[in-house]
Amino acid sequence: MIKRLIALFVIFCTFSCATVSSLPEVTPEDLKRTGANINKALDVNIVEFNPGINSDPKKNEIAGIWPELRRSESRIFADKLKKSFENTNKFGDVNIVSSNKFLSDVVVTGKILESNGEDLILQVSATDSTGKKFIKDKKYSHRTNEYFFRDLRNKDKDPFDPVYDSITLDVMKYLQNEDLDKIQKITELRFANDLNSDYFKDSLTKNRRNTYDLNFIPDESDPTYIKAKNVKIQDNIFKREMQDTYSVFLDSLEEGYVEWRKAAFTISKQKREAEAAANAAAVAGILIAVAGAAASADSYDGYSYDYGQDLTGTLAMAAGAALIYQSTQDRAEANRLSDTITEISKSFDAEVAPKVIEFEGVTLSVEGSISDQFDEWQKIMKTYYDKSLSEGRDIVIKS
């Protein structure tokens, strides 16, 4: 009986104490080796991550999610991934954008599933301009530890670099086997088609899988094609300049966010360990108490009385009761720690409230206005393109 209960306890611990899987380190050699087969510098758009905020404020509180903090992290993580791509020196323009509707050779999107200072879990997808989704809702998770923060060699490193580098490596592994010239040309023609669908509608075909293929490539000397390519160049310039806007916002967060993450790491780790101890103690206490009761009951079979077995059963029940009590103490500690991390997040939440900044002489609010700015730029491009065609002149656009 007791052996069976112990076996059940072991099984419980095996499953209930499961941890977030940590990604193996992606070395510079891994990236260099994969990048050696990439002979074309493609442009990449990294869309601000979906912050994973619940519509119900109470659910956010329970999950320890503070909307302003998560919205900031949606851009912080996008920026970390952008730097990972740039560090390979294998890509062209790598830009953070507000939506996946903006064209690029490769578009990366994602959602924050967990971010508490100790664990980071991102769900990521990546699509090339042909429409092929080569990474589909893949989860990248990593758990850091106290040794990372103690090691002076990690001073300028991010504890979750393995997440960003793993995403970059997966994109590079895909691209090394693809026709990169074709991807670039399809990007160019899709952009031209968005500006002038009547003229460029036959340049691409779309198959049943909703992916694009080349059909008719306009002559390089075609003035309408040249004007479309000129607008594409200006679009690239605009996106580059918008990166300065992101940088101003992110630089203002850097010091405060690093301190928050260090504090959150300690509390998250303690909270997780307290919850695990509470669960284990509760189950152990119940199992031992049941085993003790069984042993005590078996001490008398109607004919003889086994004092030793009865004493063992009584002691087991007492031990079980002690473990159950301990579990309530651990759970109280876990709740206290949960409240503490919530307070830290809440104080940081106030620090990262929307910032008003100057961009090209226009006052913008980073929160909620970057997307509007991108949308307005799309309208400006179309207006200037149409105007240049009607007036028969070249396009010069200042974003």
ZIURRA-V989778 format. One line per field, one symbol per residue. ss: DSSP state (H for helix, E for strand, - for the rest). phi: phi as a letter, one per 20 degrees, with the letter a starting at -180 (. if undefined). psi: psi as a letter, one per 40 degrees, with the letter a starting at -180 (. if undefined). Layout:
ss->???
phi->???
psi->???
This chain:
ss->-HHHHHHHHHHHHHHH-----------HHHHHHHH------EEEEEE--E------HHHHHHH---HHHHHHHHHHHHHHHHHHHHH---EEEEEEE--------EEEEEEEEEE---EEEEEEEEEE----EEEEEEEEEEE--HHHHH-HHH------HHHHHHHHHHHHHHH----HHHHHHHHHHHHHHHH-HHHH---EEE-----EEE--------HHHHHHHHHHHHHHHHHHHHHHHHHHHHHHHHHHHHHHHHHHHHHHHHHHHHHHHHHHHHHHHHHHHHHHHHHHHH-E----E-HHHHHHHHHHHHHHHHHHHHHHHHHHHHHHHHHHHHHHHHHHHHH----EEEE--EEEEHHHHHHHHHHHHHHHHHHHHHHHHHH--------
phi->.ffffffffffgffefefdffdfffeegffffffffeddbefecddfgfffmeffegfffffemddgfffffffeffffffgffffffldcefdcecebeeefafccdcaceebbcnddccddccbceffnfeeccleedcbdecffffefffegdddfdggfffffgffffffffddefffffffgffffffffbffedfefcdcefemdecfccdfffefgffffffffffffffffffffffffgffffegffffffffffgffffffffffffffffffffffffffffffffffcdncccdfffffgffffffffffffffffffffffffffffffffffffgffdfgdececlndecdgfndfffffffffffgfffffffffemcfdcddf
psi->ddddddddddddddddeiihhhiihhidddddddddehehgiihhhhhihefhidhddddddefhhddddddddddddddddddddeefeibhhihieieehiidhhhiiihdhheddihhihiihhieeehhehhfhhhihhiidddddhdeedeihefdddddddddddddddeeigddddddddddddddddgdddedediihadefiiihdhhiidehdddddddddddddddddddddddddddddddddddddddddddddddddddddddddddddddddddddddddddeeheedihgdddddddddddddddddddddddddddddddddddddddddddddfihhhihhfehhihdheddddddddddddddddddddddefiihhhh.
